[in-house]
Amino acid sequence: MDSSVTGGKTRKRKRSNVHHPKPTKKQRVEEESSRQLSDAELLDTLRVPLDQMLSSQFRYPECQNIVSNVEWRVTINLQRIPETYACPEYTPKKFAAPRVRIARPATTALIFKNGKVVCVGATTQESARLACQKHRRMISRLGYRTQFKVFQIQNRVYTARVDHPISLIEISKNSELLEEGNQLASQWQPGQFPGLIYEMRDPVVKLTIFDSGKVNMTGVKPPEDAIKVWNRIHPVLTNLRDDNRPVQSDNRYAYRMTKKLS
């Protein structure tokens, strides 16, 4: 017991006998495995070669869009969506889910009748989760008891760029320049689309390479895959510099490339 003197009298205080048991090794392993790192923490754990870091042309890929989904496990009357959202877009004859938007974070969500939600437009995993939670609170205003279950990231879209034009003809002729053993990976039809589409196997990422030096990456699941792909293809794209590329519109350049390939 602990004693204190107040006004000349001794008052006794009882100590709390609450015992907090230490977590077991199994509980600590489960807690560490369930912890989700943020995109910034994952990118910090990756190492970039020193020669690429010192190069002025090297730039990290930037995340432009994240597609996530979540389940609320409740049946929703979609006709009541305008009661809580200002300007929803809902035409049942065209699409079964209304399209709703919020400003912070700037995202768009598709809300289905069975309680499943698809959210697009976020650039980080934290903002995607926050957007899904805000949509859940807005639906809860209608009296539904929603649950935030099964939050998943389905797709990430990254963009990167090199500071010079790229010769897409060399990549279309030899697809193994970007990945060994992947001979039928590239598709390029400049008469229809100016970008070259390249499908990588490991990791499974779809690239769209433009002659201006811009590269789009779709199908990225973990953020570190974008860095791994860019570290692999950046030296190759640097060696495929096209100094003879004319300064003209994409349509005229695609027409000229079509004539050259035919």
C-alpha positions in Angstrom: 0.0 0.0 0.0 1.0 3.6 -0.6 0.4 6.4 1.9 0.1 10.2 1.6 -0.2 12.9 4.2 -3.0 15.4 3.7 -4.0 17.8 6.5 -2.0 16.0 9.1 -3.8 12.7 8.5 -2.5 9.7 6.8 -4.6 8.4 3.9 -3.9 5.0 2.5 -4.3 4.3 -1.2 -4.6 0.9 -2.7 -2.5 -0.1 -5.6 -4.0 -1.6 -8.7 -3.5 -5.3 -8.9 -4.4 -5.6 -12.6 -1.9 -7.8 -14.3 -1.2 -7.3 -18.0 0.1 -10.6 -19.5 2.9 -10.3 -22.1 1.9 -11.5 -25.6 3.1 -14.8 -26.7 5.5 -15.4 -29.5 2.7 -16.6 -31.7 0.7 -13.5 -31.0 3.7 -11.2 -31.8 4.3 -13.0 -35.2 0.6 -12.7 -36.1 0.6 -9.0 -35.2 3.7 -8.3 -37.3 2.4 -10.2 -40.3 -1.0 -8.4 -40.1 0.7 -5.0 -40.0 0.4 -3.3 -43.4 3.2 -1.0 -44.4 2.4 2.2 -46.2 3.5 2.9 -49.8 6.2 5.3 -48.6 7.6 2.7 -46.2 7.7 0.0 -48.8 9.5 2.2 -51.3 12.1 3.2 -48.7 13.0 -0.4 -48.2 14.0 -0.8 -51.8 17.5 -0.1 -53.0 18.2 1.6 -56.3 21.6 1.1 -58.0 24.0 4.0 -57.3 24.7 4.8 -61.0 21.0 5.2 -61.6 20.5 7.4 -58.5 23.3 9.7 -59.7 21.9 9.9 -63.2 19.8 13.1 -63.8 17.5 11.1 -66.0 16.4 8.6 -63.3 13.0 9.4 -61.8 10.9 7.2 -59.5 7.6 6.0 -60.9 4.6 7.9 -59.5 1.3 6.3 -58.6 -1.6 7.9 -60.5 -4.5 5.7 -59.5 -5.4 2.9 -57.1 -8.4 0.6 -57.6 -9.6 -0.8 -54.3 -12.7 -2.7 -53.1 -14.4 -3.3 -49.8 -17.4 -5.3 -48.6 -20.0 -3.8 -46.2 -22.1 -7.0 -45.9 -25.4 -5.3 -46.1 -28.2 -5.0 -48.7 -28.6 -1.4 -49.9 -31.6 0.2 -51.5 -29.8 2.1 -54.3 -32.8 4.4 -54.8 -32.0 6.1 -51.5 -28.5 7.1 -52.6 -29.5 10.7 -53.5 -30.6 11.2 -49.9 -27.0 11.2 -48.6 -25.0 12.1 -51.7 -25.3 15.5 -53.5 -24.9 14.6 -57.2 -24.9 10.8 -57.7 -24.9 9.4 -61.3 -27.3 6.4 -61.4 -28.9 5.0 -64.5 -30.0 1.4 -63.8 -30.6 0.7 -67.4 -27.0 1.3 -68.3 -25.1 0.2 -65.2 -26.2 -1.5 -62.0 -24.2 0.7 -59.5 -24.5 4.4 -58.9 -21.3 6.5 -59.3 -20.6 8.8 -56.4 -17.8 11.2 -55.7 -16.1 12.9 -52.7 -13.7 15.8 -52.7 -11.2 14.8 -49.9 -9.7 12.5 -50.9 -10.7 13.0 -54.6 -12.1 9.6 -55.4 -15.0 8.0 -57.2 -16.9 5.0 -55.9 -19.3 2.4 -57.4 -21.8 1.2 -54.8 -23.5 -2.1 -55.6 -26.7 -3.5 -54.1 -25.0 -6.4 -52.3 -22.8 -4.0 -50.3 -19.7 -4.2 -52.4 -17.9 -1.0 -53.2 -15.2 -0.3 -55.8 -13.2 2.9 -55.2 -10.9 4.6 -57.8 -8.9 7.8 -58.0 -6.7 7.5 -54.8 -2.9 7.7 -55.1 -2.0 6.0 -51.8 -3.2 3.1 -49.9 -4.1 5.3 -46.9 -6.2 7.6 -49.0 -8.0 4.7 -50.6 -8.9 3.2 -47.2 -10.0 6.7 -45.9 -12.2 7.1 -48.9 -13.9 3.8 -48.3 -14.5 4.7 -44.7 -16.0 8.0 -45.6 -18.4 6.3 -48.0 -19.3 3.8 -45.3 -20.2 6.7 -42.9 -22.4 8.4 -45.5 -24.3 5.2 -46.2 -24.7 4.7 -42.4 -26.7 7.9 -42.3 -29.5 6.0 -44.1 -29.8 3.6 -41.2 -27.7 0.7 -42.5 -25.4 -1.2 -40.1 -22.4 -1.6 -42.4 -19.2 -3.5 -41.6 -15.8 -2.6 -43.0 -14.6 -6.0 -44.2 -12.3 -7.4 -46.8 -10.5 -4.2 -47.9 -8.2 -5.1 -50.9 -6.1 -3.3 -53.5 -6.9 -4.7 -56.9 -4.7 -2.5 -59.2 -2.2 0.3 -59.1 -1.4 2.5 -62.1 2.1 4.1 -62.2 3.8 6.4 -64.7 7.4 7.0 -65.3 9.5 8.9 -67.9 12.9 9.2 -69.5 14.2 12.5 -70.8 14.6 11.5 -74.4 12.7 9.9 -77.3 12.6 6.1 -77.5 13.0 3.9 -80.6 10.0 1.7 -80.4 11.0 -0.2 -83.6 13.9 -1.8 -81.8 11.6 -3.1 -79.0 9.0 -4.4 -81.5 11.7 -6.3 -83.4 13.3 -7.8 -80.3 11.0 -8.2 -77.3 13.7 -9.8 -75.3 15.4 -6.5 -74.8 13.2 -5.8 -71.8 12.8 -9.3 -70.4 14.8 -12.4 -71.4 12.8 -15.4 -72.7 9.7 -13.2 -73.4 9.6 -13.2 -77.2 5.9 -12.5 -77.8 5.4 -9.8 -75.3 5.2 -6.7 -77.4 2.3 -5.4 -79.5 2.7 -2.3 -81.6 0.3 -1.0 -84.2 1.2 2.6 -84.7 -1.6 3.1 -87.2 -4.2 2.5 -84.4 -2.4 3.4 -81.2 0.9 5.3 -80.8 2.1 3.3 -77.7 3.8 0.0 -77.6 2.1 -2.5 -75.3 4.5 -4.9 -73.4 3.4 -7.6 -71.0 6.0 -8.7 -68.5 5.9 -12.1 -66.8 7.8 -11.5 -63.6 6.3 -9.5 -62.1 3.1 -9.6 -64.0 2.8 -5.9 -65.1 1.5 -4.4 -68.4 3.6 -1.6 -69.8 2.6 1.0 -72.4 5.7 2.7 -73.8 5.4 5.8 -75.9 8.1 7.2 -78.2 8.2 10.4 -76.2 9.7 8.6 -73.3 6.6 8.1 -71.1 5.8 4.7 -69.7 2.6 3.6 -68.1 2.4 0.6 -65.7 -0.9 -1.2 -65.0 -1.7 -4.3 -63.0 0.8 -3.4 -60.3 -0.2 -5.1 -57.0 2.5 -4.4 -54.4 4.2 -1.0 -54.8 7.7 -2.5 -54.9 6.9 -4.2 -58.2 6.8 -0.8 -59.9 10.3 0.0 -58.7 11.6 -3.4 -59.7 10.2 -3.1 -63.2 11.6 0.4 -63.6 15.1 -0.5 -62.4 15.1 -3.3 -65.0 13.8 -1.4 -68.0 15.3 2.0 -67.4 18.9 1.1 -68.6 17.4 -0.5 -71.7 15.3 2.5 -72.6 18.3 4.8 -72.0 20.3 2.8 -74.6 17.3 3.0 -77.1 17.6 6.7 -77.5 16.1 8.0 -80.8 17.8 11.2 -81.8 16.2 11.2 -85.3 12.6 11.4 -84.0 10.8 14.3 -85.8 9.0 17.0 -83.8 5.5 16.4 -85.0 2.1 15.2 -83.8 1.5 11.6 -82.7 -0.8 10.9 -85.6 1.7 12.0 -88.2 4.5 10.0 -86.5 2.3 6.9 -86.3 1.5 7.2 -90.0 5.2 7.5 -90.8 6.1 4.5 -88.7 3.3 2.4 -90.4 4.8 3.2 -93.8 8.3 2.3 -92.5 7.2 -1.1 -91.1 5.1 -2.1 -94.2 
